């Protein structure tokens, strides 16, 4: 979504007329969840997606009508509709999409600036009606046209932002602390949290494609190695930063950056560097901790970690040998297996082929 917001901000700045289509509800096996957006300009340029390609043509047609002067509209596409096959949504899901023109009152500059600074921010848009606001960090930009609705919207935005969720909320329904005195309004809250972090310790050959894949999936990538000759920025074009520092020293200095959305990958194959940073990572709040090496290396590493005082519960968090069993070879396929495991852990996936799993393809 960041690239969609950046493009929308650029078009808004230059006065380019465009509409934004945003998923507000999904049922069944919809490929994108609430908050996913797609931009359509007056001259037919498209950025983003609401359905993975299934209904984009139909969305574009509606966006053209909105840009021609029609009112904002909520459209629904799914297998139960007569024209489902015509628009291409044959994967078993249903999506509801809000399509509206984006004017100068939408605080996209604020959202883009917060995203660039790594600050959480939420964009609140009424499903019916005018106005828009952005909230986060205790400040508000924009308005929905009613101070009571604004207050309720900010409360809703802060709650959903804290949970990392996007979706619909309704003000004025009597819920305590949720704007009960405000007029009833249905609002779309899009949460934009800071990018998840991918920390790669060991500027080895495997780190280059891992940094590239991590960046492509929206991570803020740091590559750290104690050896200055290896920690060279030009070797890792996908990384946001390349640091020549002892991994454990860097980890201690940046402990406040580590959280559930942080993936730690230790690739150095050197116990002098691996064990100290792994001991710290396993005690931290990192959502994923993995280390490269053979099974023999893993057993030796566990023994060394126990000597540092690591508990069995902490050791159970260690993903080693790192990655999913894809049967791959070489640095690129190994990086793919590592990133696949990180995604599976973060999203609660099984890592099994979809052909052997029952139920919806896209889990809610």
C-alpha positions in Angstrom: 0.0 0.0 0.0 2.9 2.4 0.5 3.5 2.7 -3.2 -0.2 3.5 -3.7 -0.1 6.3 -1.2 3.1 7.7 -2.6 1.7 7.8 -6.1 -1.6 9.2 -4.9 0.3 12.0 -3.1 2.4 12.8 -6.2 -0.8 13.0 -8.3 -2.6 15.1 -5.8 0.4 17.5 -5.6 0.5 17.9 -9.4 -3.3 18.3 -9.7 -3.8 15.0 -11.6 -7.5 14.0 -11.3 -7.9 10.4 -10.1 -10.2 8.1 -8.1 -9.4 5.8 -5.3 -11.1 2.4 -5.0 -10.7 0.8 -1.6 -11.9 -2.6 -0.3 -14.3 -2.0 2.6 -15.6 -5.6 3.2 -14.8 -9.1 2.0 -16.5 -12.5 2.3 -15.0 -15.9 1.4 -11.8 -16.3 -0.5 -11.2 -12.6 -1.4 -7.5 -12.0 -2.4 -7.2 -8.7 -0.6 -8.5 -7.5 2.7 -10.2 -4.3 3.8 -8.0 -1.2 3.1 -6.4 -2.5 -0.1 -6.6 0.3 -2.7 -6.3 1.0 -6.4 -5.9 4.3 -8.1 -7.4 5.2 -11.5 -6.6 8.5 -13.3 -8.8 10.4 -15.7 -6.6 9.2 -18.6 -6.7 5.5 -17.5 -3.5 5.0 -15.6 -3.8 2.4 -12.8 -1.8 1.8 -9.6 -2.5 -0.8 -7.0 -5.1 -3.6 -6.9 -8.3 -4.5 -5.0 -8.7 -8.0 -6.3 -5.5 -9.4 -7.7 -6.7 -8.6 -11.2 -10.2 -10.2 -11.0 -12.4 -7.1 -11.1 -10.1 -4.3 -12.0 -11.7 -3.7 -15.4 -15.1 -3.2 -13.7 -13.6 -1.0 -11.0 -12.0 1.2 -13.8 -15.4 1.6 -15.5 -17.0 2.8 -12.3 -14.1 5.1 -11.5 -14.5 6.7 -14.9 -18.1 7.5 -14.0 -17.1 9.0 -10.7 -14.4 11.1 -12.3 -17.1 12.3 -14.8 -19.2 13.7 -11.9 -21.1 10.7 -10.5 -21.3 10.4 -6.7 -19.0 8.2 -4.7 -20.3 4.6 -4.8 -20.0 1.3 -3.0 -20.0 -1.6 -5.4 -20.0 -5.3 -4.7 -18.6 -8.1 -6.8 -18.8 -11.8 -6.1 -19.7 -15.3 -7.3 -23.4 -14.7 -6.3 -23.7 -11.8 -8.8 -25.1 -12.4 -12.3 -22.1 -10.7 -13.8 -19.5 -12.3 -11.6 -17.9 -14.3 -14.4 -18.0 -11.3 -16.7 -15.9 -9.2 -14.3 -13.7 -12.2 -13.5 -14.3 -12.8 -9.8 -14.4 -16.6 -10.1 -12.2 -17.5 -7.1 -15.1 -17.9 -4.7 -15.0 -14.6 -2.9 -17.0 -11.4 -2.7 -15.6 -7.9 -2.2 -17.3 -4.6 -1.5 -15.4 -1.5 -2.8 -15.7 2.2 -2.1 -14.9 4.3 -5.2 -14.6 8.0 -4.9 -12.7 10.9 -6.5 -9.7 12.2 -4.5 -9.7 15.9 -4.0 -7.3 18.3 -2.3 -9.1 17.8 1.1 -7.8 14.2 1.4 -4.7 14.5 3.7 -2.5 12.3 1.7 0.6 14.4 2.3 0.2 13.7 6.0 -0.2 10.0 5.5 2.9 9.8 3.2 5.0 11.9 5.6 4.1 9.6 8.5 4.8 6.5 6.5 8.2 7.9 5.4 9.0 8.7 9.1 7.9 5.2 10.2 5.1 6.6 12.3 1.7 4.8 12.4 -1.2 6.7 10.8 -4.8 6.0 9.9 -6.8 7.5 7.0 -10.5 7.8 7.8 -13.0 8.2 4.9 -16.8 8.3 5.2 -18.5 5.6 3.1 -21.3 8.2 2.3 -20.5 11.9 2.5 -17.7 14.3 2.2 -14.5 14.9 4.1 -11.5 12.9 5.2 -9.1 12.9 8.1 -5.8 11.3 9.1 -5.0 10.5 12.7 -2.0 9.1 14.6 0.5 10.1 17.3 -2.1 12.3 19.0 -2.6 14.7 16.0 -5.3 15.0 13.5 -5.3 16.4 9.9 -8.5 17.1 8.0 -12.1 16.8 9.1 -15.3 14.9 8.3 -17.3 18.1 8.7 -18.7 17.5 12.2 -16.6 17.8 15.4 -18.5 15.0 17.1 -17.9 12.7 14.1 -14.3 13.7 14.1 -13.8 12.8 17.7 -15.5 9.4 17.2 -13.5 8.8 14.1 -10.2 9.5 15.9 -11.1 7.1 18.7 -12.0 4.4 16.1 -8.8 5.1 14.1 -6.6 4.9 17.2 -8.2 1.6 18.2 -7.8 0.0 14.8 -4.3 1.4 14.3 -3.3 -0.2 17.6 -4.5 -3.6 16.3 -3.1 -3.1 12.9 -6.5 -3.5 11.3 -8.4 -1.8 8.5 -12.1 -1.9 7.9 -15.5 -0.3 8.6 -16.7 1.3 11.8 -20.0 3.0 12.6 -20.2 6.0 14.9 -23.2 6.9 17.0 -24.2 3.3 17.9 -24.0 3.8 21.6 -20.8 2.0 22.3 -19.0 3.5 25.3 -16.1 5.7 24.2 -16.9 5.2 20.6 -18.6 8.5 19.8 -22.1 7.5 21.0 -23.3 11.1 20.9 -22.1 11.6 17.3 -24.4 11.2 14.3 -24.4 7.7 12.9 -21.8 7.5 10.1 -20.2 4.5 8.5 -16.5 5.1 8.2 -13.7 3.3 6.4 -10.5 3.2 8.5 -7.2 2.4 6.7 -4.4 1.6 9.0 -0.8 2.3 7.9 1.7 0.8 10.4 5.5 1.1 10.0 7.0 -1.4 7.6 8.0 -4.7 9.2 11.7 -5.0 9.8 14.0 -7.6 8.4 17.3 -7.8 10.2 20.0 -9.8 8.4 23.1 -10.5 10.4 25.9 -11.6 8.1 26.7 -9.9 4.8 27.1 -13.2 3.0 26.0 -14.1 -0.5 22.7 -15.4 0.7 22.0 -12.0 2.3 21.8 -10.2 -1.1 18.7 -11.9 -2.5 17.1 -12.1 0.9 17.4 -8.3 1.2 15.9 -7.9 -2.3 13.0 -10.2 -1.6 12.4 -8.7 1.8 12.3 -5.2 0.3 9.9 -6.3 -2.4 7.5 -7.6 0.2 7.6 -4.2 2.0 10.2 -4.8 4.7 12.6 -2.2 6.1 15.8 -4.2 5.6 19.0 -3.8 7.7 22.2 -5.8 6.8 24.7 -5.9 9.6 28.2 -7.5 9.7 31.2 -7.0 11.9 33.5 -7.1 8.9 33.7 -3.7 7.1 35.0 -5.4 3.9 31.7 -7.3 3.6 29.3 -4.6 4.9 29.4 -2.5 1.8 26.1 -0.8 0.7 26.7 -1.4 -3.0 26.5 -5.2 -2.5 23.0 -4.9 -1.1 20.9 -2.6 -3.3 17.6 -3.9 -1.6 18.7 -2.9 1.9 17.7 0.3 3.6 20.9 0.3 5.5 24.1 -1.7 5.6 26.0 -1.4 8.9 29.6 -2.4 9.8 29.1 -3.4 13.5 29.2 -6.4 15.7 25.7 -7.9 15.5 25.1 -8.1 19.2 26.3 -4.5 19.7 23.9 -3.2 17.0 21.1 -5.2 18.5 21.6 -3.8 21.9 21.7 -0.2 20.6 18.5 -0.7 18.6 16.5 -2.8 21.0 13.7 -0.3 20.9 13.1 -1.1 17.2 12.5 -4.8 17.8 8.8 -6.0 17.9 6.4 -8.7 16.8 6.8 -7.5 13.1 10.6 -7.9 13.2 12.3 -10.9 11.6 15.8 -11.7 12.6 18.0 -13.8 10.3 21.5 -14.8 11.4 23.5 -16.0 8.4 27.2 -15.6 9.5 28.1 -19.3 10.3 30.4 -18.0 13.0 29.6 -18.8 16.6 31.6 -15.7 17.8 29.0 -13.5 16.1 25.9 -15.8 15.9 25.5 -16.8 19.5 25.6 -13.4 21.2 23.1 -11.9 18.8 20.8 -15.0 18.9 20.8 -14.9 22.7 19.6 -11.3 22.5 17.1 -12.0 19.7 15.5 -15.0 21.5 14.9 -12.9 24.6 13.5 -10.0 22.6 10.0 -9.5 21.2 11.0 -10.3 17.6 8.3 -12.3 15.9 10.8 -14.5 14.0 14.3 -15.6 14.8 16.1 -17.9 12.4 19.7 -19.0 11.9 21.5 -20.7 8.9 23.5 -23.8 9.3 23.5 -27.6 9.2 21.8 -29.8 11.8 25.2 -30.4 13.4 25.8 -26.6 13.5 22.3 -26.2 15.1 23.0 -28.7 17.9 26.3 -27.0 18.6 24.6 -23.6 18.6 21.9 -24.8 21.0 24.6 -26.0 23.5 26.4 -22.6 23.3 23.1 -20.7 23.8 22.4 -22.8 26.8 25.7 -21.8 28.2 24.6 -18.1 27.9 21.6 -18.9 30.0 19.0 -19.3 27.2 15.9 -21.1 28.5 14.3 -24.0 26.7 11.3 -21.8 25.9 13.6 -19.3 24.2 15.4 -22.0 22.3 12.1 -23.4 21.0 11.6 -20.1 19.2 14.7 -20.6 17.1 14.0 -21.5 13.5 17.1 -23.6 12.5 18.0 -24.8 10.0 16.4 -21.7 8.7 13.7 -21.6 6.0 11.0 -23.9 4.5 11.8 -27.1 2.7 11.4 -26.1 -0.9 14.2 -28.3 -2.2 15.9 -25.3 -3.6 19.6 -24.7 -4.3 21.7 -21.6 -4.5 21.5 -18.2 -2.8 18.3 -17.1 -4.5 16.2 -20.2 -3.8 17.6 -20.3 -0.3 16.5 -16.7 0.3 13.1 -17.6 -1.1 12.7 -20.4 1.4 13.7 -18.1 4.3 11.3 -15.4 3.3 8.5 -18.0 2.8 9.0 -19.2 6.4 8.9 -15.6 7.7 5.6 -15.0 5.9 4.2 -18.2 7.1 5.1 -17.5 10.7 3.8 -13.9 10.6 0.5 -14.9 8.9 -0.1 -18.2 10.6 0.3 -20.3 7.5 1.1 -24.0 7.5 3.7 -23.9 4.8 1.9 -26.9 3.1 0.8 -27.0 -0.5 -2.7 -25.5 -0.9 -3.8 -28.6 -2.7 -3.6 -30.7 0.5 -5.4 -28.1 2.6 -9.1 -27.8 2.9 -11.1 -24.5 3.3 -10.7 -21.1 1.8 -7.4 -20.2 0.1 -7.3 -16.8 1.7 -7.8 -17.1 5.4 -9.3 -14.2 7.3 
